[in-house]
Amino acid sequence: MPSALGSPCQDSQQQQSLNVPAAQQAAFSAPWEGSVANCQCHDAVAAVHGLITRLLGEQHAQLFSLALVPCTSKAPHGHFTVWVQDAMVHVSGTSSVQLASGVHWFLKYFARCSVSWELTGGVQVDGARLSAASLAAMQARGSVTVERAVPLSFYQNVVTMSYSMAFWEWDRWEAELDWMALQGINLPLMPLGMEALQAATFAGLGLSAEQLQDFFPGPAFLAWGRMGNIQGYGGPLPAAYMQKQLQLARRVVGRMRELGMTPVYPAFAGFVPRALAALYPDAAITPASNWCHFPDAYACPYLLAPDDPLFARIGAAYITTLRAELGWDASSYYIADTFNEMKPASDSVDYLAGISRSVYAGMTGADANAVWVMQAWLFFSDSRFWQPPQIQALLSGVPRGRLLLLDLFAEEHPIWSRTACLFGHPFIWCMLHNFGGNLEMYGALPAVASGVAAALDAAQGGMVGVGMAPEGIEQNPAVYEFMAEMAFKGRAAEAAAPGGLAAWFAEYAQRRYAGAGSLPASASAALQGAWQLLARSVYSCSDKLHNTVCDVPTSRPGLAGTEIMGWGLAPHLWYNVGEVRAAWELMLQAAAGCPRLAGCSSAFVYDLLDVSRELLSKIAGRFWADAVDAYKAGNLAGLRASGSALLALLGDMDELLASHRAFLLGPMVLSSSSGWRRCTNGTCARS
């Protein structure tokens, strides 16, 4: 919010000097301006009807009447309208994504049904709520129109592909794309198949397949290879896997376009195979810095200097290859991070401006309409290096309107508010939320609501989207439903107001277990109470610590956190454990009073196990602390008692979590090994 010092975005226009003529600046109209993102004229109705059929089945799909409508000056970023008439559900919207968002809004707020990832509860629909009698009652509600507050809804982190998606087949991707459309996502990352495109590009430069074997990491580590953190780790990457991923990419991109989404593709960021240095001895190629203490064989990928002529040549050749394989979109977005968690060679403002200018030139060499999507994570992860002059210099090399920044960890450490709105460049306010694909009931939802509301108020149009950028998915479904709604006008302010979060979770509790049908009043009241307790405990973190899940059950043994290097043994407790225990007891009470909760609602089973896991994980920290104190005091009896209690708890936790697929290692191992076998014709089952 504005203060005595003025708006955090004040004078951002003056703080960035681009030296671009006015006529050229006018040509750089941003692709999200006007009606490109959410007002499209493709066959939206057929695409969304297919989604509804996959989601609800043909019988219920026939209840929906869809209509594509134009954008209006009142709602330039898109909108949808929902109403019920004559036992039909009517949804109008300005694009496929808006229609899908409208369908989701009906399911949530009219029919009180729920859609989640399959592992976290799946589709929860009570058929009685879609009966003719129920629809007749809904008709009295009239119509509801929801407008977008911002044009863009971004999804994924660059590492999500490796933590959660590395071995997905088409059926899993299809379900994810449907989920994305329902959440209003219109700007997703799309790195599938990129290694096949890179291999083809490097082949055009004279490199053989053998010379790439120590460059591409294995399937589960590709994200860090794309960012230049590592090379070759877990490899070599089979050519069959690369081709299979490219084939999958064609299907995924095709469905994205049907659903009104614009993919964000990786661009060439400068990382090259070692063999290229020998083939081009005059090129400015140097090893990058070591990332996370990886062994030399896998660390320090070679970095081609962006101002070397070969950089623009490779960048343009790669995008040409990409578009030849995957086609063109109405707008062109490319993500590239040359310095992700790695230091540049110099902090000179001239050097940094030249770097970004050259990287962008590598994109525009093949696509004059390219928009560079850059993660602002580096400005947080190495804030000592990235001072305001260095940040401004790096950003200044790209014309305004052609660089789109992801304020990746804005719910905890926003960059926009300390850099004059990223010095005038448009940005997307992102919630990172999950680190490493770890499982923990966690959320900073008050900070999400107030942060989005503040940015919308203060950014003077510079905030052009909201984003969900978790490192791993299929956890905390309530958090992602909540965040998705921040794209809609007024929702952030409502949630940030006193009682707003409680009101949102009251609605969530009503629809979360729809698969169990109508619940007895006592069970419904118990579940309402449980979710209110969870909302103000696990989902109201405010200490700004990373969610890295370093509780005792998931850490290496030790007597103190300082003994464990990196991310180990740092129990994080930001709430009253008694409130989570009370929520757990209320859920058990609801199950006892309504047995079909556990029998008919997969969402309830998942939530009960997740709350149990969360509670046990935090209690384990107490037993560990008692054992450490006893050891230090030379109290053998106390050490045995606390140690035995801890070991018994861990055993109980293992037995409990073995009852649900979402918490098992086996399905992930099976997915990776079976996918690998199919890619290598049965000759290798490595993962």
Steps between C-alpha positions, in 0.01 A plus 500: 500500500619861448693644793674822594771393259247473218382200303750217459442548127541876503709644216570156355477651152787737579717239669553296186676639198451282193621738229230367268349750255135586563391346170671175591355506851153525349565179308565318826136469602481214749317185383285492814358847427154512349327171437772253407523299822136447593289598201557242231293380207607138466252213546480560873161339548605161361825503699330573831214258434766232458651603833161477676438156349837374625432650841136413565400247234274541200175497698592800715681673213164527322382733777740775389433760232811697404535822305806697389452877540724796415705696750360832615656830594368445853687170531792525254687206655212257448201380699247221539133490600319206660126448543246216513182502295253227404712227664804599293827650619594796279856625483620778275862610482752682288733204432538130564675569830226742605232246414684233698538742792126561485427129508727468803328795669163330451628175646651676801249770587171377353519119523754492784716235334879478497773427247849416619803307381415130493752418774357767731134410463412523133154601379247526783151521351167431668262399220203621704638854479469481121145364500211686338367600842835638612548689176152651536596630843823647361307693235377742767859614557503681170821556303851556635763679293866475597760726339871446489709753691809421293543350153743219584497194726839328499571143609801286591851551620789406274569204731140374527561288193776308678350477848151396390462439125812330365332169414143604425318342208227669295212399728659675798583805290142514371366507855746772597407716203133470595584600858702796372212626285256471791737710711518770233860430393578656162882529510661163591861392465559242228851349511405155367717382213754778531798264510406351161485853358833591657659183365378587150635855539842380616509243220465791258816644656694179439462314831426126501261317731799352683632848575174585679501201734674686784283812450136403551412375852267207560120543480448592866773768490431678172376818668841572651671424172277754325602762755870420466539375857619151406584287196485129434378405849280188484573465130570433225155595374379243244406634158178296523399688815567834331288407201219367717496828694484695174206292380328561833576872468309515171187362669536718808554818300205414278272462802636818657404692189154341491445612858617855431841479665820651365806280574821645641794318342859487623735712290874463453664640815863442402580156641682277252666155491870479582569374149384829348803679647733270306297534181490880525832592666456872435162520674486659845409185695586467869389269785214630713532507879443187707143450623427326831841330522435248222804288397707647220375246247148635533562861596600822327333467158660706230350844447519676165535874547179669380696765312681237294354485144450125540245564778251678275554236232418213740210687659336570165565147369343347811181709478476427127520127577247533782244679287549261212411212732230658718358780290431863583275665757319834488755623755858383553633443852843356578660440840874523552704525821872541445587567865267279701671466840834575331701822501572697183863558410474871586273738688564774243173660393625522142588131499162396642304719259699354212427146617123545498512690170686210339277228647194680370662543159538122488121476525409776257740362240232242422189656653461876479201485737683314777421581862769394744359348821758528780483364852576769758611226740866590453439845649387331823729197512814714462380838621852593608615504138175624347479850637262751334762628250579145385133403476417814305795444267404141420142599425594805295633295210149399393234744371210563734211276405733225377623379839252336737629430851380228734510633857538140602485508883276801542294355786809513721765717334354722224748666266260749339458703817872566543592567137249767391283229347799335336599832346198531280492151354173303525497218751293206619440468874581135577449271795786250523366309803670162455871420504638169376164330457496441875180418685386730778171668583609857443380829364547874545150585378452827689825620340379380160173692520647820642803481271297466181262775612790734581676435170182557300450828686857627482647364179319748274428237236846345522361181653357310204438161653499261791685174504536168678865392491538197732806283467279195554125449466229259622494637854296759694221526240320772700799732457493476121124546472535810715791639299327443166213723609737792560486562122135607529397855577433563868592153629836603652348799681213285630735232631732759657214670688420398860323166493575452130718192537252338738218563253697344215575186701136474609407466132791261440389268781150486351619370164818306580324172583213510250577141401346389831168665418293702745655478849325490838501839672737380772759372249473816292551718809803294607662539158428873496670529837798294384559716194473824697770370734721402205443836331633696797784259580678314220370732228580830672880489518650846547864443605638519143709183538538269203264203489777243467355227724800433719306325775654203678329223295645636173848600622827322556563416867696749707517677833463849353407663173854633458628143462302451181621681190255661262131443556497257792354496852346841547153434643264781404203558729294814438168400655339362814520122469198478727284656228607238246434224753154646560439505122610136480263403781210680327571311178498169687175607665348574159612160368348322798170680451493448123682181388443572132747790529785251503323258269389741225726804515860447394559865590406433862732200522786704359436797731471285812829326422668829417392662826615186687837513323540869578421451867734203539779684320486791744466277808811312384693824549407503868616141554826576317563811711436300819743230383768758421459665839522163676816407306670829581409460868629142513149377584501147353149413619359820354683441171360148472147614579500792255685304234258209526204737476650660189567166332147380581354818354701459180377143470140611545554770239635246252205267553247782470641649181539160335121498472481770230660529158572873544755425771672196348836488325416186303263656244760764416773241458271287283410800285862594445628150435214399268535822304873446469454141381257609232748760383789257475318197358550303818877521501533730802283563805705778650332797672 
